[in-house]
Amino acid sequence: VWQSLTRGDQEPRPTAETRRPTVPASWRSFQDPDGTYRLSFPPTWTPTDRGPFIDFTEPGGERFFRVQPTADGMAPLAAQRSLERSFMARHPDDGYRRLRLGPTSFRSLPAAEWEFTFLDEGRPTRGYDITFVTGGRRHAILFQSPADRWAASRDELQAFLAGFRPRG
């Protein structure tokens, strides 16, 4: 997974031996209320419970991580395709462009990843969503950032995924 996150549209993917994501020691720990997962997140970011998902948002709200566990039984790739269709329907005039939608793995689990760009209130924005199933639940993790901050955000994205621990 992290291999696909370390590249831009034209950059080569490094091998797992060249770089391993780590969680910074300063990051805070979080356990979701249902005990479905635990994770680490940047110390200045704020978790907000939004019912079916929890957002972890940086000050100013430009970038966020969203974690949503569900027990809907959907396979990761089917769930990603469905999510893309509903996203496009909600954002018909926002310049949506798919960068990638396909199978991958997350900690040796079958997964699907979806990368895309769109205009969020007129601002170019980039998103990355990974979905996988473990412990009877499908976990979806979304990261969104202004497009001009995407390259600078890759280390945080890698660290967030490295610190995510689903109950398996």
C-alpha positions as CSV (number, residue, x, y, z in Angstrom):
1,V,0.0,0.0,0.0
2,W,2.6,2.6,1.0
3,Q,4.4,2.0,-2.2
4,S,1.5,3.5,-4.2
5,L,1.4,6.4,-1.7
6,T,5.0,7.5,-2.1
7,R,4.6,8.3,-5.8
8,G,3.1,11.1,-7.7
9,D,1.4,10.5,-11.0
10,Q,4.8,10.1,-12.8
11,E,7.1,9.1,-10.0
12,P,8.5,5.5,-9.8
13,R,7.4,3.4,-6.9
14,P,10.2,2.6,-4.4
15,T,10.7,-1.0,-3.2
16,A,9.7,-2.0,0.3
17,E,13.4,-2.3,1.1
18,T,14.2,1.4,0.4
19,R,11.7,2.9,2.8
20,R,9.5,1.7,5.6
21,P,6.9,4.0,7.1
22,T,7.0,4.7,10.8
23,V,4.8,6.5,13.3
24,P,6.4,9.6,14.9
25,A,6.9,9.3,18.7
26,S,4.9,12.5,19.2
27,W,1.7,11.2,17.7
28,R,-1.3,10.5,19.9
29,S,-3.1,7.2,20.3
30,F,-6.7,6.6,19.7
31,Q,-9.1,3.7,20.3
32,D,-12.4,3.9,18.5
33,P,-15.5,3.7,20.8
34,D,-16.5,0.2,19.5
35,G,-13.0,-1.2,19.9
36,T,-12.9,-2.0,16.2
37,Y,-9.5,-0.4,15.6
38,R,-6.8,1.7,17.2
39,L,-4.5,4.2,15.5
40,S,-2.0,7.0,15.9
41,F,-2.5,10.5,14.6
42,P,-0.7,13.9,14.6
43,P,-0.8,15.6,18.0
44,T,-2.3,18.9,16.7
45,W,-5.1,17.1,14.8
46,T,-8.6,16.7,16.2
47,P,-10.7,13.5,16.1
48,T,-14.4,14.1,15.5
49,D,-17.0,11.4,15.8
50,R,-19.5,11.7,12.9
51,G,-21.6,8.6,13.6
52,P,-20.6,6.0,11.1
53,F,-17.1,7.4,10.8
54,I,-14.5,9.4,12.6
55,D,-12.5,12.2,11.1
56,F,-9.1,13.3,12.2
57,T,-8.6,16.9,11.0
58,E,-5.6,19.2,11.0
59,P,-6.0,22.7,12.4
60,G,-7.7,24.8,9.7
61,G,-9.4,21.7,8.3
62,E,-7.6,21.5,4.9
63,R,-6.5,17.9,5.4
64,F,-8.1,15.0,7.1
65,F,-8.2,11.2,7.6
66,R,-11.5,9.5,7.8
67,V,-11.9,6.0,9.2
68,Q,-15.1,4.0,8.7
69,P,-15.6,0.4,9.7
70,T,-18.7,-1.3,8.5
71,A,-20.2,-4.8,8.6
72,D,-21.9,-4.5,5.2
73,G,-20.1,-7.6,3.8
74,M,-19.0,-5.9,0.6
75,A,-15.8,-6.9,-1.0
76,P,-13.1,-4.1,-1.0
77,L,-13.1,-3.6,-4.8
78,A,-16.8,-3.6,-5.1
79,A,-17.1,-1.2,-2.2
80,Q,-14.6,1.2,-3.9
81,R,-16.4,1.1,-7.2
82,S,-19.7,1.8,-5.5
83,L,-18.1,4.7,-3.5
84,E,-16.7,6.2,-6.7
85,R,-20.1,6.1,-8.4
86,S,-21.8,7.8,-5.5
87,F,-18.9,10.4,-5.2
88,M,-19.3,11.2,-8.9
89,A,-23.1,11.6,-8.5
90,R,-22.6,14.0,-5.6
91,H,-19.8,16.0,-7.4
92,P,-21.0,16.2,-11.0
93,D,-19.4,19.6,-11.8
94,D,-16.2,19.3,-9.7
95,G,-13.7,18.0,-12.2
96,Y,-13.5,14.5,-10.8
97,R,-10.6,12.5,-12.2
98,R,-9.7,8.9,-11.3
99,L,-6.0,8.4,-10.8
100,R,-6.3,4.7,-9.8
101,L,-8.9,2.3,-8.7
102,G,-7.9,-1.3,-8.3
103,P,-6.8,-4.2,-6.1
104,T,-3.9,-4.0,-3.7
105,S,-3.1,-5.3,-0.2
106,F,-2.9,-3.9,3.3
107,R,-0.8,-5.9,5.8
108,S,-1.1,-9.0,3.6
109,L,-4.9,-8.6,3.4
110,P,-6.7,-8.3,0.1
111,A,-7.6,-4.6,-0.3
112,A,-8.6,-2.0,-2.9
113,E,-7.3,1.5,-3.3
114,W,-8.8,4.5,-5.0
115,E,-6.9,7.7,-5.8
116,F,-8.6,10.7,-7.3
117,T,-8.7,14.5,-7.8
118,F,-11.6,16.9,-7.8
119,L,-12.4,20.5,-7.0
120,D,-13.4,21.1,-3.4
121,E,-15.2,24.5,-3.4
122,G,-13.0,25.3,-6.5
123,R,-9.7,24.2,-4.9
124,P,-7.8,21.3,-6.5
125,T,-8.0,18.4,-4.0
126,R,-6.5,14.9,-4.0
127,G,-7.9,11.9,-2.2
128,Y,-6.7,8.4,-1.4
129,D,-9.0,5.7,0.0
130,I,-8.0,2.2,0.9
131,T,-10.5,-0.5,1.9
132,F,-9.9,-4.0,3.4
133,V,-11.8,-6.6,5.4
134,T,-10.6,-8.1,8.7
135,G,-12.4,-9.3,11.8
136,G,-15.8,-9.4,10.0
137,R,-15.6,-5.7,9.2
138,R,-14.7,-3.7,6.1
139,H,-12.5,-0.8,7.0
140,A,-12.3,2.2,4.8
141,I,-9.6,4.8,5.3
142,L,-9.7,8.1,3.4
143,F,-7.1,10.8,3.3
144,Q,-7.8,14.1,1.6
145,S,-5.5,17.1,1.0
146,P,-5.3,20.1,-1.2
147,A,-3.5,19.0,-4.3
148,D,-0.7,21.5,-3.8
149,R,0.1,19.9,-0.4
150,W,-0.1,16.3,-1.6
151,A,3.6,15.7,-2.0
152,A,4.4,17.1,1.4
153,S,1.6,15.0,3.0
154,R,2.9,11.6,1.9
155,D,4.9,10.9,5.0
156,E,1.9,11.7,7.2
157,L,-0.3,9.4,5.1
158,Q,2.3,6.6,5.4
159,A,2.7,7.1,9.1
160,F,-1.1,7.1,9.6
161,L,-1.5,3.8,7.8
162,A,1.5,2.3,9.6
163,G,-0.2,3.1,12.9
164,F,-3.6,1.8,12.0
165,R,-4.4,-1.5,13.9
166,P,-7.7,-3.1,13.1
167,R,-9.1,-5.7,15.6
168,G,-8.6,-8.9,13.6
